Amino acid sequence: MLNNSTIRKLTGRVAAFLPALLLLFAALPSSAQSIAADGGFTPYSMYGVGSIVRPGTSYNLTMGGIGIGDRNYRYINYLNPAAVTEREAQSFMLDFGVEQRNFYYTANPATAIGGTGSEMLKSVNNTFNMHHLIASFPIWKSSAFKVGIVPYSNVGYKFVTSERSDDIIAEAGDIKYSRIGQGSIYQTFFGAGATFWDRLSVGADLQYYFGTIDRYSSATFTTNTSFRSINSGWTFVTRAISGKFGLQYRQPIAGNVYAVFGLTYNLPVKFKGENIRYAYGVSASGKDTIFHRNTPLESMSAPSELGAGVTLRGAEKWMVGFDYTRSNWAKASFEEIPGVDVKPTTAQAFKVGFELTPNRYDIRYFLKRLTYRAGAYYEQNYFTLNGSAITRQGVTLGISFPVFRYYNAVTFGVDIGQRGSVADNLIRERYFLFTLSFDLHDIWFIKTLYQ
């Protein structure tokens, strides 16, 4: 049996391990990061609702993520509910997308527990997932409807370290400490919009959030089977209903050039559901429940968000735009982690992008019919860590290939970005995000002239 002194040392080890999990992340080999995270893998998903996914389809993401002030009848733009009305009459549209994420992490060894040496600690991870599925079709004249499912946030991390105290190892054997998180929150929306006087468009979405997030830790005795390994954690089963409103105004300027001004407002989200707290011991004789408690989920919420955007479009040749979003998380609530200084703050994002189509109807040169896009973004995260702001910035590139008739297209995009900084004693996360969307378009209710 462990004596009281050893138990206190072991408890202290676990408590000291929690505040430094982020700092240890980059020291993990890639093989230790094989975790069944539903949507992503990042140390910045440990807190709150996880790592919030940058919204948009490949069409939006390849232009830095803009879309609040954008209207395009060839693609579904769900970032502003009012944009659903930009379409050809009787047109049915479907957008399905997948993504591939490649992460590269770097940390200063001096900030990690027991870190030594001068070389930076590095790690990598890759994930592949379905990204979105959205459909849109007309209702009546200048009104339309859309329905879809997109990711809202992802949780995915795995931290592993070993006991280093010779006294504890001599008495209890080798001990491995792990902390793991996985899961996602998804957003399903049903929206409709209408256009008045050919210039003013309004729309609204009914949003339903659902998902499960698991966060748990363990202390495993790997060489001494006389002690029970301890596993404990939380499972959050979430659901919520919210809404989003949008407005766009189209202003002709000269010739085929016009500007679109857009506004969006997301209602706050109060997550309901279950908070399942559990702990159990594992030994050679089996698994024993220490405790298991279900309570209503009351400690997870997201604030309202205000967005504004403007685009300038020249017929079917070019478009340039800018978006800004802001949400104050200061009064939002989420689970705290003992020993870690995490404070909610104001989240905001600046996005700029453009697209260019040399000649959509060129019959000689295929490359002129392609649409080329690029953009950039700068985002401030919704919480600070140990007093340091966490920012994300990147550049995006993309291209759409027309396929068959109507406006069918395949859109490929890449997002090259960075989150966090080694200079702030955080993890520097660099990533390459590849997206692929299939934009399908068809015309309904056509009466053929000849049978």
LINVENUR-V336382 format. One record per residue. N is the residue number from 1. RES is the residue in one letter. SS is DSSP state (H for helix, E for strand, - for the rest). NEAR is the number of other ideal C-beta (glycine too) atoms within 8 Angstrom. Layout:
# LINVENUR-V336382
N RES SS NEAR
N RES SS NEAR
This chain:
# LINVENUR-V336382
1 M - 2
2 L - 8
3 N - 7
4 N H 5
5 S H 6
6 T H 12
7 I H 9
8 R H 8
9 K H 11
10 L H 13
11 T H 8
12 G H 8
13 R H 12
14 V H 11
15 A H 9
16 A H 10
17 F H 12
18 L H 12
19 P H 7
20 A - 11
21 L H 14
22 L H 11
23 L H 12
24 L H 13
25 F H 14
26 A H 13
27 A H 10
28 L - 12
29 P - 6
30 S H 8
31 S H 5
32 A H 8
33 Q H 11
34 S - 4
35 I - 10
36 A - 4
37 A - 14
38 D - 10
39 G - 12
40 G - 12
41 F - 12
42 T - 12
43 P H 11
44 Y H 13
45 S H 15
46 M - 11
47 Y - 12
48 G - 12
49 V - 11
50 G - 14
51 S E 10
52 I E 8
53 V - 11
54 R - 9
55 P - 7
56 G - 11
57 T - 17
58 S H 14
59 Y H 19
60 N H 14
61 L H 16
62 T - 17
63 M - 18
64 G - 14
65 G - 16
66 I - 18
67 G - 16
68 I - 15
69 G - 16
70 D - 17
71 R - 12
72 N - 10
73 Y - 8
74 R - 7
75 Y - 12
76 I - 14
77 N - 15
78 Y - 17
79 L - 14
80 N - 18
81 P H 16
82 A H 13
83 A H 19
84 V H 17
85 T H 13
86 E - 9
87 R - 11
88 E - 6
89 A - 6
90 Q - 9
91 S E 14
92 F E 11
93 M E 13
94 L E 12
95 D E 17
96 F E 10
97 G E 14
98 V E 10
99 E E 12
100 Q E 10
101 R E 14
102 N E 11
103 F E 12
104 Y E 10
105 Y E 15
106 T E 11
107 A E 17
108 N - 10
109 P H 13
110 A H 5
111 T H 9
112 A - 14
113 I - 9
114 G - 5
115 G - 12
116 T - 4
117 G - 5
118 S - 3
119 E - 5
120 M - 9
121 L E 12
122 K E 8
123 S E 13
124 V E 9
125 N E 10
126 N E 8
127 T E 11
128 F E 7
129 N E 11
130 M E 7
131 H E 11
132 H E 13
133 L E 9
134 I E 15
135 A E 11
136 S E 13
137 F E 11
138 P E 11
139 I - 7
140 W - 5
141 K - 5
142 S - 7
143 S E 12
144 A E 12
145 F E 12
146 K E 15
147 V E 10
148 G E 13
149 I E 9
150 V E 13
151 P E 13
152 Y E 12
153 S E 13
154 N E 15
155 V E 18
156 G E 16
157 Y E 16
158 K E 12
159 F E 11
160 V E 9
161 T E 8
162 S E 8
163 E - 11
164 R - 6
165 S - 8
166 D H 6
167 D H 8
168 I H 13
169 I H 12
170 A H 5
171 E H 8
172 A H 12
173 G - 9
174 D - 10
175 I E 14
176 K E 12
177 Y E 15
178 S E 10
179 R E 13
180 I E 13
181 G E 16
182 Q E 11
183 G E 15
184 S E 14
185 I E 14
186 Y E 11
187 Q E 11
188 T E 11
189 F E 15
190 F E 9
191 G E 15
192 A E 13
193 G E 16
194 A E 10
195 T E 11
196 F E 9
197 W - 5
198 D - 5
199 R - 9
200 L E 10
201 S E 17
202 V E 13
203 G E 17
204 A E 12
205 D E 13
206 L E 9
207 Q E 12
208 Y E 10
209 Y E 16
210 F E 9
211 G E 10
212 T E 9
213 I E 15
214 D E 13
215 R E 12
216 Y E 11
217 S E 11
218 S E 12
219 A E 11
220 T E 9
221 F E 13
222 T - 7
223 T - 5
224 N - 8
225 T - 6
226 S - 3
227 F - 10
228 R - 8
229 S E 11
230 I E 11
231 N E 11
232 S E 10
233 G E 11
234 W E 11
235 T E 11
236 F E 17
237 V E 9
238 T E 15
239 R E 10
240 A E 11
241 I E 8
242 S E 10
243 G E 10
244 K E 14
245 F E 11
246 G E 18
247 L E 13
248 Q E 16
249 Y E 10
250 R E 12
251 Q E 9
252 P E 6
253 I E 8
254 A E 4
255 G - 4
256 N - 5
257 V E 11
258 Y E 10
259 A E 11
260 V E 14
261 F E 10
262 G E 19
263 L E 12
264 T E 18
265 Y E 11
266 N E 12
267 L - 8
268 P - 9
269 V E 10
270 K E 6
271 F - 14
272 K E 8
273 G E 10
274 E E 10
275 N E 13
276 I E 11
277 R E 10
278 Y E 12
279 A E 12
280 Y E 12
281 G E 11
282 V E 10
283 S E 10
284 A - 4
285 S - 3
286 G E 6
287 K E 6
288 D E 9
289 T E 8
290 I E 8
291 F E 7
292 H E 9
293 R E 7
294 N E 6
295 T E 8
296 P E 7
297 L - 13
298 E - 6
299 S - 7
300 M - 12
301 S E 10
302 A E 9
303 P - 10
304 S - 8
305 E E 10
306 L E 11
307 G E 16
308 A E 12
309 G E 18
310 V E 11
311 T E 15
312 L E 11
313 R E 11
314 G E 8
315 A - 6
316 E - 4
317 K - 8
318 W E 9
319 M E 11
320 V E 9
321 G E 15
322 F E 12
323 D E 18
324 Y E 11
325 T E 12
326 R E 11
327 S E 14
328 N E 8
329 W - 14
330 A - 7
331 K - 7
332 A - 11
333 S - 6
334 F - 11
335 E - 10
336 E - 6
337 I - 9
338 P - 6
339 G - 7
340 V - 12
341 D - 7
342 V E 11
343 K E 6
344 P E 11
345 T - 12
346 T E 10
347 A E 12
348 Q E 10
349 A E 13
350 F E 10
351 K E 14
352 V E 13
353 G E 16
354 F E 12
355 E E 10
356 L E 9
357 T - 12
358 P - 9
359 N - 8
360 R - 9
361 Y - 5
362 D - 10
363 I - 3
364 R - 3
365 Y - 7
366 F H 6
367 L H 6
368 K H 8
369 R H 12
370 L - 12
371 T E 10
372 Y E 9
373 R E 17
374 A E 13
375 G E 15
376 A E 12
377 Y E 16
378 Y E 9
379 E E 12
380 Q E 11
381 N E 13
382 Y E 11
383 F E 12
384 T E 12
385 L E 12
386 N - 8
387 G - 5
388 S E 9
389 A E 7
390 I E 13
391 T E 11
392 R E 11
393 Q E 9
394 G E 11
395 V E 10
396 T E 19
397 L E 10
398 G E 17
399 I E 12
400 S E 13
401 F E 9
402 P E 9
403 V - 6
404 F - 4
405 R - 3
406 Y - 8
407 Y - 9
408 N - 10
409 A E 12
410 V E 10
411 T E 17
412 F E 12
413 G E 16
414 V E 12
415 D E 14
416 I E 10
417 G E 12
418 Q E 10
419 R E 12
420 G - 12
421 S - 7
422 V H 12
423 A H 4
424 D H 7
425 N - 9
426 L - 13
427 I - 14
428 R E 12
429 E E 13
430 R E 9
431 Y E 14
432 F E 8
433 L E 13
434 F E 12
435 T E 19
436 L E 12
437 S E 15
438 F E 9
439 D E 17
440 L E 9
441 H E 11
442 D E 7
443 I E 9
444 W - 8
445 F - 5
446 I - 6
447 K - 4
448 T - 5
449 L - 3
450 Y - 3
451 Q - 2
